[in-house]
Amino acid sequence: MNNKKLLKETRKAINEVFGEFVSKETVNKAVYLSEDDAGEWAPEAHVIICTETGLPSDVYDPFLADQWNKVSEKLPNDYFIETINSAIMAVYDI
């Protein structure tokens, strides 16, 4: 799967899980291709998810960790979300 399609699928999955709490505009701003990540937090990843722009972080909240697991499960086969730190998550392939 190409990264642009994966980006679209990642945003869709986040909207399905967090859509009641977070706007699509926030998701679009916070989720972007890793090649566009100025901080280079996860250069091996396909997609970056920045939780400093309005998305909830899973670091200190077990409920939110479960929600992010649901997002990860909605991604295409062989892709998953990994938390890098309290501000960054990334989508990798197996």
N, CA, C and O of each residue as an XYZ file, in Angstrom:
376
protein
N       0.846     -1.174      0.000
C       0.000      0.000      0.000
C       0.891      1.236      0.000
O       1.872      1.302      0.740
N       0.546      2.216     -0.833
C       1.373      3.423     -0.829
C       1.044      4.284      0.391
O      -0.033      4.166      0.976
N       1.973      5.137      0.759
C       1.848      5.922      1.984
C       0.674      6.893      1.956
O       0.056      7.132      2.993
N       0.352      7.456      0.800
C      -0.777      8.391      0.738
C      -2.099      7.674      1.019
O      -2.975      8.225      1.687
N      -2.243      6.467      0.521
C      -3.452      5.685      0.810
C      -3.482      5.310      2.282
O      -4.538      5.364      2.913
N      -2.340      4.930      2.836
C      -2.266      4.596      4.252
C      -2.603      5.812      5.115
O      -3.279      5.678      6.134
N      -2.140      6.985      4.718
C      -2.478      8.218      5.433
C      -3.990      8.405      5.467
O      -4.557      8.709      6.516
N      -4.630      8.228      4.343
C      -6.087      8.357      4.256
C      -6.780      7.337      5.158
O      -7.729      7.676      5.866
N      -6.307      6.086      5.131
C      -6.895      5.031      5.964
C      -6.674      5.304      7.455
O      -7.550      5.024      8.273
N      -5.519      5.845      7.806
C      -5.226      6.174      9.203
C      -6.152      7.274      9.695
O      -6.720      7.169     10.782
N      -6.307      8.320      8.908
C      -7.220      9.407      9.283
C      -8.652      8.900      9.423
O      -9.368      9.283     10.348
N      -9.056      8.049      8.513
C     -10.408      7.482      8.567
C     -10.602      6.689      9.856
O     -11.626      6.838     10.523
N      -9.647      5.860     10.211
C      -9.742      5.047     11.428
C      -9.808      5.927     12.673
O     -10.584      5.650     13.588
N      -9.002      6.982     12.714
C      -9.027      7.900     13.858
C     -10.383      8.591     13.946
O     -10.943      8.726     15.034
N     -10.908      9.025     12.815
C     -12.215      9.671     12.818
C     -13.308      8.722     13.284
O     -14.235      9.143     13.976
N     -13.217      7.454     12.920
C     -14.224      6.476     13.349
C     -14.194      6.258     14.860
O     -15.242      6.075     15.479
N     -13.013      6.277     15.452
C     -12.901      6.023     16.892
C     -13.074      7.298     17.716
O     -13.742      7.277     18.750
N     -12.489      8.391     17.278
C     -12.487      9.625     18.070
C     -13.366     10.734     17.494
O     -13.328     11.864     17.980
N     -14.150     10.427     16.470
C     -14.936     11.446     15.773
C     -15.878     12.256     16.628
O     -16.176     13.403     16.294
N     -16.361     11.691     17.732
C     -17.245     12.440     18.625
C     -16.495     13.528     19.379
O     -17.099     14.506     19.818
N     -15.198     13.368     19.531
C     -14.410     14.247     20.381
C     -13.448     15.154     19.629
O     -13.024     16.187     20.147
N     -13.107     14.765     18.410
C     -12.072     15.478     17.655
C     -12.585     15.762     16.244
O     -13.167     14.889     15.600
N     -12.367     16.973     15.776
C     -12.838     17.345     14.442
C     -11.961     16.731     13.357
O     -10.803     16.390     13.598
N     -12.524     16.595     12.170
C     -11.759     16.093     11.026
C     -10.598     17.024     10.705
O      -9.535     16.571     10.280
N     -10.797     18.315     10.906
C      -9.720     19.279     10.647
C      -8.535     19.023     11.572
O      -7.380     19.093     11.151
N      -8.833     18.725     12.840
C      -7.758     18.424     13.793
C      -7.021     17.162     13.371
O      -5.792     17.115     13.410
N      -7.767     16.144     12.969
C      -7.148     14.892     12.521
C      -6.275     15.148     11.298
O      -5.144     14.666     11.228
N      -6.792     15.898     10.345
C      -6.019     16.177      9.125
C      -4.727     16.924      9.424
O      -3.711     16.700      8.766
N      -4.762     17.812     10.416
C      -3.563     18.570     10.776
C      -2.565     17.700     11.554
O      -1.353     17.839     11.387
N      -3.079     16.812     12.397
C      -2.233     16.053     13.312
C      -1.661     14.772     12.724
O      -0.736     14.191     13.292
N      -2.199     14.323     11.591
C      -1.777     13.049     11.003
C      -1.209     13.327      9.620
O      -1.910     13.835      8.744
N       0.055     12.997      9.426
C       0.736     13.349      8.184
C       1.800     12.306      7.845
O       2.158     11.470      8.674
N       2.285     12.372      6.637
C       3.310     11.427      6.180
C       4.611     11.644      6.943
O       4.970     12.779      7.258
N       5.307     10.567      7.236
C       6.559     10.685      7.988
C       7.611     11.484      7.230
O       8.470     12.119      7.842
N       7.547     11.456      5.913
C       8.509     12.239      5.128
C       8.328     13.735      5.343
O       9.227     14.517      5.034
N       7.172     14.142      5.871
C       6.897     15.554      6.150
C       7.132     15.913      7.611
O       6.794     17.020      8.031
N       7.700     15.007      8.389
C       7.914     15.230      9.817
C       9.230     15.954     10.050
O      10.307     15.366      9.958
N       9.123     17.226     10.349
C      10.326     18.047     10.566
C      11.150     17.562     11.758
O      12.371     17.714     11.769
N      10.488     16.977     12.763
C      11.193     16.485     13.943
C      11.872     15.151     13.740
O      12.676     14.732     14.573
N      11.563     14.472     12.642
C      12.144     13.167     12.323
C      12.061     12.202     13.508
O      13.031     11.517     13.831
N      10.887     12.159     14.152
C      10.697     11.303     15.316
C      10.709      9.825     14.968
O      11.178      8.998     15.750
N      10.193      9.498     13.794
C      10.093      8.088     13.419
C      10.354      7.953     11.925
O       9.425      7.711     11.154
N      11.596      8.106     11.510
C      11.907      8.091     10.078
C      11.587      6.770      9.373
O      11.433      6.747      8.152
N      11.488      5.686     10.117
C      11.168      4.382      9.521
C       9.656      4.180      9.364
O       9.220      3.237      8.704
N       8.867      5.058      9.968
C       7.405      4.932      9.927
C       6.862      5.408      8.587
O       7.566      6.029      7.791
N       5.597      5.100      8.364
C       4.903      5.555      7.161
C       4.114      6.831      7.434
O       4.075      7.740      6.605
N       3.484      6.886      8.613
C       2.610      7.996      8.978
C       2.925      8.414     10.407
O       3.222      7.574     11.257
N       2.858      9.723     10.670
C       3.074     10.287     12.003
C       1.741     10.791     12.539
O       0.938     11.363     11.801
N       1.515     10.573     13.830
C       0.332     11.076     14.526
C       0.828     11.952     15.671
O       1.474     11.464     16.598
N       0.527     13.234     15.603
C       0.973     14.188     16.618
C      -0.184     14.481     17.571
O      -1.220     14.998     17.153
N      -0.007     14.151     18.848
C      -1.078     14.369     19.814
C      -0.996     15.736     20.489
O      -1.789     16.022     21.386
N      -0.066     16.576     20.082
C       0.027     17.927     20.646
C      -0.902     18.910     19.945
O      -0.973     20.079     20.323
N      -1.606     18.445     18.937
C      -2.467     19.344     18.170
C      -3.952     19.058     18.385
O      -4.786     19.468     17.579
N      -4.282     18.359     19.466
C      -5.682     18.142     19.792
C      -6.130     16.701     19.837
O      -7.246     16.418     20.273
N      -5.287     15.780     19.398
C      -5.633     14.367     19.510
C      -5.250     13.875     20.905
O      -4.253     14.326     21.468
N      -6.035     12.953     21.466
C      -5.693     12.444     22.798
C      -4.470     11.529     22.754
O      -4.259     10.789     21.792
N      -3.679     11.598     23.808
C      -2.505     10.739     23.939
C      -2.862      9.523     24.777
O      -3.684      9.609     25.690
N      -2.249      8.402     24.469
C      -2.534      7.175     25.216
C      -1.568      6.922     26.361
O      -1.679      5.902     27.041
N      -0.633      7.815     26.588
C       0.475      7.521     27.489
C       0.044      7.309     28.940
O       0.514      6.366     29.576
N      -0.820      8.143     29.476
C      -1.168      8.051     30.899
C      -2.596      7.584     31.153
O      -3.062      7.633     32.291
N      -3.291      7.137     30.130
C      -4.699      6.815     30.284
C      -5.011      5.462     29.648
O      -4.990      5.339     28.423
N      -5.301      4.449     30.462
C      -5.589      3.118     29.908
C      -6.794      3.108     28.964
O      -6.798      2.364     27.984
N      -7.819      3.927     29.245
C      -8.974      3.992     28.347
C      -8.543      4.483     26.968
O      -8.948      3.917     25.953
N      -7.728      5.526     26.930
C      -7.265      6.053     25.641
C      -6.339      5.062     24.939
O      -6.332      4.976     23.711
N      -5.569      4.324     25.709
C      -4.725      3.289     25.098
C      -5.603      2.260     24.395
O      -5.282      1.818     23.292
N      -6.708      1.879     25.028
C      -7.647      0.943     24.389
C      -8.246      1.547     23.125
O      -8.418      0.852     22.123
N      -8.560      2.821     23.166
C      -9.126      3.485     21.989
C      -8.111      3.496     20.841
O      -8.469      3.247     19.689
N      -6.854      3.784     21.158
C      -5.828      3.777     20.117
C      -5.596      2.368     19.580
O      -5.270      2.203     18.404
N      -5.760      1.356     20.419
C      -5.678     -0.025     19.924
C      -6.788     -0.292     18.919
O      -6.577     -0.993     17.930
N      -7.967      0.263     19.167
C      -9.074      0.122     18.217
C      -8.729      0.787     16.889
O      -9.031      0.252     15.822
N      -8.095      1.953     16.960
C      -7.667      2.620     15.729
C      -6.684      1.720     14.988
O      -6.817      1.511     13.782
N      -5.711      1.195     15.696
C      -4.696      0.332     15.087
C      -5.333     -0.888     14.422
O      -4.914     -1.303     13.342
N      -6.348     -1.459     15.074
C      -7.032     -2.627     14.513
C      -7.791     -2.303     13.228
O      -8.044     -3.198     12.422
N      -8.156     -1.041     13.026
C      -8.885     -0.630     11.826
C      -7.955     -0.374     10.631
O      -8.420     -0.210      9.503
N      -6.669     -0.340     10.879
C      -5.719     -0.125      9.795
C      -5.652     -1.371      8.912
O      -6.004     -2.467      9.348
N      -5.202     -1.198      7.681
C      -5.044     -2.370      6.807
C      -4.116     -3.407      7.448
O      -3.287     -3.080      8.297
N      -4.276     -4.658      7.023
C      -3.429     -5.743      7.536
C      -1.957     -5.367      7.441
O      -1.524     -4.686      6.512
N      -1.208     -5.828      8.424
C       0.250     -5.636      8.491
C       0.676     -4.233      8.893
O       1.865     -3.923      8.824
N      -0.253     -3.368      9.314
C       0.093     -2.027      9.802
C      -0.390     -1.878     11.232
O      -1.414     -2.446     11.611
N       0.353     -1.107     12.032
C      -0.009     -0.907     13.433
C       0.507      0.451     13.905
O       1.384      1.053     13.286
N      -0.059      0.914     15.014
C       0.351      2.178     15.619
C       1.233      1.878     16.821
O       0.929      1.005     17.635
N       2.325      2.614     16.914
C       3.227      2.503     18.065
C       3.418      3.891     18.665
O       3.622      4.868     17.944
N       3.352      3.968     19.983
C       3.600      5.227     20.681
C       5.107      5.464     20.746
O       5.862      4.591     21.174
N       5.535      6.646     20.320
C       6.946      7.021     20.380
C       7.235      7.737     21.704
O       8.202      7.417     22.396
N       6.393      8.700     22.042
C       6.458      9.418     23.313
C       5.084     10.025     23.574
O       4.138      9.694     22.860
N       4.938     10.891     24.556
C       3.613     11.418     24.882
C       3.029     12.327     23.807
O       1.848     12.667     23.868
N       3.822     12.719     22.841
C       3.350     13.632     21.798
C       3.287     13.011     20.408
O       2.643     13.566     19.518
N       3.933     11.890     20.209
C       4.060     11.318     18.864
C       3.730      9.826     18.872
O       4.170      9.071     19.738
N       2.940      9.433     17.875
C       2.708      8.028     17.568
C       3.065      7.849     16.092
O       3.144      8.823     15.343
N       3.276      6.630     15.692
C       3.649      6.394     14.302
C       3.021      5.102     13.811
O       2.772      4.175     14.583
N       2.770      5.063     12.506
C       2.223      3.862     11.862
C       3.367      3.159     11.148
O       4.061      3.741     10.315
N       3.540      1.895     11.499
C       4.571      1.047     10.910
C       3.917     -0.155     10.235
O       2.738     -0.446     10.440
N       4.710     -0.835      9.434
C       4.269     -2.129      8.918
C       5.049     -3.230      9.636
O       6.133     -3.009     10.176
N       4.463     -4.402      9.621
C       5.075     -5.550     10.297
C       6.275     -6.041      9.515
O       6.926     -7.003      9.924
